Each structure stands twice: as structure tokens, then as C-alpha cells.
Amino acid sequence: MADPRFPRPDDSDRCPCGSGEQFGQCCAPRLAGTRPAPTAEALMRSRYTAFTIGDRDYLLRTWHPRTRPRQLELDPGQRWLSLQVLGTAAGGLFDDTGEVEFRATYRFAGRRGVLAECSRFARIDGNWIYVDGDMES
């Protein structure tokens, strides 16, 4: 469930993931658990959206058990501003693993920052999950 201290878009708003689709047709059903992500990129976009709205449960649920933290604290003072997918490797409808390279911009304590990562994903029991990633500088 999303944290009320974080902004949540209306279903008719553009999705925070940057797909250009409406939130209610894009990441909202994934966050609610009613429509699984069909690709690694779709999962990564939905996880980014979960960070923007403070949905800790979704983030933990879509994290590989081997690498998932016991707890996840999200700071409502950190505002995620935009997501840019730079590339993908595998992670498609018929793959079991995939990688997504992205850049996400944020604002924290009045300063702008960038998180760049190449994330690794795996499909387990038909569902994509985040395994881990390498931060880029």
C-alpha cells in the first residue's frame, strides 16, 4: 500500500514511469497486483512508480528473496522527478532473465540528483522480480 505522505497520481494522470500512458492503465494495476508486468522493463517502470508513491509493499513483493532487504524505509522528502530507460537486454515476453539500464532524477533536501543503474531481473513462477543492480556514476 502506498504511503499517504507521498503524492499519488489520479488514475487519469500521466503515469510517473514516463510511458506516456495514464496511471490507471499503466502502473496502477501492477501496483494493485491485478496485472503482472509482462516484461522486465515494465516491472522496472512499475517499481520506479512505487518509489514515487511510497509503495514499500510492492517494492518488497517484487524483490528477489535472496537479495531483498528485511526492511525498506522510504523518505518522503525525496521526490522522484523523472525516469529515462536507456536500454534493455532480454527481459521480454519469452525470456527468464533481463537487464534494464536507466537514469532516474530526484530532488532531496533542495538538491537535484541522478540515480543511474543497470538492473537485473528474473522471471520466477511466471512473474518478473528485481534481483539486483549495478549503480553507474
N, C-alpha and C positions, 0 to 999 in steps of 0.2 A: 504494500500500500504506500502511496506517495505521502511524503511528509508535508503537513499543512504549512510549514514555514517556507516552503519552496513554491514558486509560481507554477501553476498548472494551466496549460492552454485549454481553451474550449475545443470541442470536437471539430468545429468549423474553422479553427485557426490553422495556419500552416504548421506542419509538424516540425518540432525543433531539430529533427535529424537532418534536415536540408533536402529531403526528397522532392519537395515541391507539392506533395500531397497534403490533404487535410489530416490533422492529427487523428480524428475519429476513424479515418480509413487507412491510416498508416501504422503508427506505433501503438496507439491506444489499445487495439485488440491484442497485440502481442503482450503488452504490459499486463493486461487483464487475464492472460492465459487462454484466450479463446481462439487465437490464430497463431500457431507457431511460426517462427521465422523460417522461410524456405531456403535461405542461403546464409552463408557466414556474414556477408555484408549486411543483410537485413537484420541479423542478430546484433551486429556491432552498432548499427544505427539505432536499434531499439535500446541497447544498453546506454548509448550516449543520451538518448532521451530520458532514460531512467535517472541518469546523473542529473540532468537539468531539473527534474521534478522531485528529486529526492526519494526515488522508489528503491530503497535499500533491499526490500524483499525480492524484487525482480532481479536485481544485480546478483544477489547471493544465489538465487534459484538457477540462474543461467551461468554460473561459475563452476568449473570442473571441481569435483570434491577433493581431488588431490592438491589443488592449488588455491582453493577458496579460503579466505580468512575466516576465523571464528566469528569475528565481529566486523562491522563496517560502519564507520562514523562518517557522515557527510556533513560538511559545513555549509549552512545556509548562506553564509557570507560569500561563498564562492559561486559566482554566476557564470554558467557556461553560455557562450555567445554564439558560436558557430562551429560547424563540422565540415571538413573537406576530406572526402575519400580520395586518396592519391593513387591507389591501385589495389588489385586483388590477385591472388594466386589460388587456383582451385576454389573450393568453398561453394560450388554450385549445387544444383539440384541432385546430381548423381555422385557427388564426392562425399568422402567421410572426414576429410580434413581441409582446412583452408587458412589463408592468411589475408589480412586486410591492413593496408598501410593508410594512416590517417593523420590529420592535424586538427586539433580542437583548440579554439581560443576561449579564454575565460578572463574574468575580472575578479580580483581578490584584493581586499584592503586598498582599493583605489588604483591598483596597478593591473595592467593587462599582461597576460601570459599565454604561452602556447604549450600544449602537450602534443608531442609527435611520437607515434608508436607504430610498430608493426606487430599486430595482434595475431595470435594463433588460436584457431578454433577446431573443435572436433564434433562430429555428429555421434551421439550416443542414444541408442534406442529411438532413432529417428529424429531426435531433437538436437539442434546446434547449441553448443555451450562454449563459453570463453575458457581457454586453457591458461594462457599467459601471453606476455608480450615483451618486446624489446623497445625500451624508450630510445628515441633518437634525439640528438642535440642539434 
